[in-house]
């Protein structure tokens, strides 16, 4: 058993955009690093980091 056995969060990320237009962050509406055409939840780098801290596994 390893540390990843306790993490049940899907860490799939959308593809990075090569340039504008960028998708808005679903939390703060700032531009993200993801293409505007991506359908799904997108977070800006700051909100992505905060969400990772909030949902981090504490082994």
Buried (B, 14 or more C-beta within 10 A) or exposed (E): EEEEEEEEEEEEEBEEBEEEEBBBBEBEEEBBBBBEEBEEEBBBEEBBEBBEEEEEEEE
